[in-house]
Amino acid sequence: MTRQLRYTPVALTIGTFLAASFALCVAWDAVFPDWAMRRAWEPLLPGFSWLSIGTFLLGLAEAFLYGFWLALVVPAARWTSQRLDTDHQSARSTA
Protein backbone atom coordinates (compact mmCIF):
# COMPACT_ATOMS: atom_id res chain seq x y z
CA MET A 1 0.00 0.00 0.00
CA THR A 2 1.37 3.39 -0.93
CA ARG A 3 1.43 6.24 1.50
CA GLN A 4 -0.58 9.28 0.42
CA LEU A 5 0.87 12.75 0.47
CA ARG A 6 -0.69 15.27 2.83
CA TYR A 7 -1.42 18.78 1.60
CA THR A 8 0.18 20.88 4.37
CA PRO A 9 3.70 19.38 4.34
CA VAL A 10 3.79 19.52 0.55
CA ALA A 11 2.54 23.12 0.53
CA LEU A 12 5.12 24.18 3.13
CA THR A 13 7.89 22.47 1.18
CA ILE A 14 6.95 24.03 -2.16
CA GLY A 15 6.34 27.45 -0.56
CA THR A 16 9.71 27.40 1.17
CA PHE A 17 11.42 26.31 -2.04
CA LEU A 18 9.78 29.12 -4.05
CA ALA A 19 10.57 31.75 -1.39
CA ALA A 20 14.20 30.63 -1.23
CA SER A 21 14.40 30.66 -5.04
CA PHE A 22 13.00 34.19 -5.06
CA ALA A 23 15.55 35.35 -2.48
CA LEU A 24 18.40 33.76 -4.45
CA CYS A 25 17.20 35.42 -7.66
CA VAL A 26 17.07 38.82 -5.97
CA ALA A 27 20.60 38.29 -4.66
CA TRP A 28 21.72 37.21 -8.15
CA ASP A 29 20.16 40.37 -9.62
CA ALA A 30 22.03 42.51 -7.10
CA VAL A 31 25.37 40.90 -7.98
CA PHE A 32 24.80 40.59 -11.75
CA PRO A 33 22.45 43.41 -12.79
CA ASP A 34 23.01 42.78 -16.51
CA TRP A 35 21.47 39.30 -16.12
CA ALA A 36 18.60 40.47 -13.92
CA MET A 37 15.44 38.42 -13.44
CA ARG A 38 13.38 41.31 -12.06
CA ARG A 39 11.50 41.73 -15.33
CA ALA A 40 10.20 38.20 -14.83
CA TRP A 41 9.19 38.77 -11.19
CA GLU A 42 7.30 42.03 -11.63
CA PRO A 43 4.39 40.62 -13.70
CA LEU A 44 4.20 37.41 -11.62
CA LEU A 45 4.15 39.03 -8.18
CA PRO A 46 1.49 41.76 -7.80
CA GLY A 47 2.84 44.85 -6.04
CA PHE A 48 6.48 43.84 -6.44
CA SER A 49 8.83 46.40 -7.90
CA TRP A 50 12.60 46.66 -7.79
CA LEU A 51 13.76 46.91 -4.86
CA SER A 52 13.04 48.04 -1.36
CA ILE A 53 12.78 46.00 1.82
CA GLY A 54 8.99 46.25 1.69
CA THR A 55 8.66 44.98 -1.86
CA PHE A 56 11.26 42.28 -1.18
CA LEU A 57 9.22 41.01 1.79
CA LEU A 58 6.05 41.23 -0.29
CA GLY A 59 7.67 39.20 -3.09
CA LEU A 60 8.95 36.67 -0.56
CA ALA A 61 5.47 36.24 0.93
CA GLU A 62 3.83 36.00 -2.49
CA ALA A 63 6.35 33.39 -3.64
CA PHE A 64 5.63 31.37 -0.48
CA LEU A 65 1.87 31.62 -1.03
CA TYR A 66 2.26 30.46 -4.64
CA GLY A 67 3.59 27.25 -3.10
CA PHE A 68 0.28 26.71 -1.32
CA TRP A 69 -1.60 27.33 -4.55
CA LEU A 70 0.66 24.94 -6.45
CA ALA A 71 0.26 22.27 -3.76
CA LEU A 72 -3.44 22.05 -4.61
CA VAL A 73 -2.22 19.41 -7.03
CA VAL A 74 -2.01 17.02 -4.04
CA PRO A 75 -5.74 16.80 -3.24
CA ALA A 76 -6.55 16.86 -6.96
CA ALA A 77 -4.16 13.97 -7.58
CA ARG A 78 -5.58 12.07 -4.58
CA TRP A 79 -9.14 12.53 -5.86
CA THR A 80 -8.15 11.46 -9.38
CA SER A 81 -6.28 8.43 -8.09
CA GLN A 82 -9.22 7.33 -5.94
CA ARG A 83 -11.61 7.86 -8.84
CA LEU A 84 -9.45 5.82 -11.21
CA ASP A 85 -9.03 3.05 -8.62
CA THR A 86 -12.80 2.90 -8.13
CA ASP A 87 -13.43 2.79 -11.88
CA HIS A 88 -10.74 0.14 -12.32
CA GLN A 89 -12.13 -2.03 -9.52
CA SER A 90 -15.69 -1.77 -10.82
CA ALA A 91 -14.53 -2.72 -14.32
CA ARG A 92 -12.74 -5.80 -12.93
CA SER A 93 -15.77 -6.90 -10.91
CA THR A 94 -18.07 -6.76 -13.95
CA ALA A 95 -15.65 -8.69 -16.18
C-alpha positions in Angstrom: 0.0 0.0 0.0 1.4 3.4 -0.9 1.4 6.2 1.5 -0.6 9.3 0.4 0.9 12.8 0.5 -0.7 15.3 2.8 -1.4 18.8 1.6 0.2 20.9 4.4 3.7 19.4 4.3 3.8 19.5 0.5 2.5 23.1 0.5 5.1 24.2 3.1 7.9 22.5 1.2 7.0 24.0 -2.2 6.3 27.4 -0.6 9.7 27.4 1.2 11.4 26.3 -2.0 9.8 29.1 -4.1 10.6 31.7 -1.4 14.2 30.6 -1.2 14.4 30.7 -5.0 13.0 34.2 -5.1 15.5 35.4 -2.5 18.4 33.8 -4.5 17.2 35.4 -7.7 17.1 38.8 -6.0 20.6 38.3 -4.7 21.7 37.2 -8.2 20.2 40.4 -9.6 22.0 42.5 -7.1 25.4 40.9 -8.0 24.8 40.6 -11.8 22.4 43.4 -12.8 23.0 42.8 -16.5 21.5 39.3 -16.1 18.6 40.5 -13.9 15.4 38.4 -13.4 13.4 41.3 -12.1 11.5 41.7 -15.3 10.2 38.2 -14.8 9.2 38.8 -11.2 7.3 42.0 -11.6 4.4 40.6 -13.7 4.2 37.4 -11.6 4.1 39.0 -8.2 1.5 41.8 -7.8 2.8 44.8 -6.0 6.5 43.8 -6.4 8.8 46.4 -7.9 12.6 46.7 -7.8 13.8 46.9 -4.9 13.0 48.0 -1.4 12.8 46.0 1.8 9.0 46.3 1.7 8.7 45.0 -1.9 11.3 42.3 -1.2 9.2 41.0 1.8 6.0 41.2 -0.3 7.7 39.2 -3.1 8.9 36.7 -0.6 5.5 36.2 0.9 3.8 36.0 -2.5 6.3 33.4 -3.6 5.6 31.4 -0.5 1.9 31.6 -1.0 2.3 30.5 -4.6 3.6 27.2 -3.1 0.3 26.7 -1.3 -1.6 27.3 -4.6 0.7 24.9 -6.5 0.3 22.3 -3.8 -3.4 22.0 -4.6 -2.2 19.4 -7.0 -2.0 17.0 -4.0 -5.7 16.8 -3.2 -6.6 16.9 -7.0 -4.2 14.0 -7.6 -5.6 12.1 -4.6 -9.1 12.5 -5.9 -8.2 11.5 -9.4 -6.3 8.4 -8.1 -9.2 7.3 -5.9 -11.6 7.9 -8.8 -9.4 5.8 -11.2 -9.0 3.1 -8.6 -12.8 2.9 -8.1 -13.4 2.8 -11.9 -10.7 0.1 -12.3 -12.1 -2.0 -9.5 -15.7 -1.8 -10.8 -14.5 -2.7 -14.3 -12.7 -5.8 -12.9 -15.8 -6.9 -10.9 -18.1 -6.8 -14.0 -15.6 -8.7 -16.2 
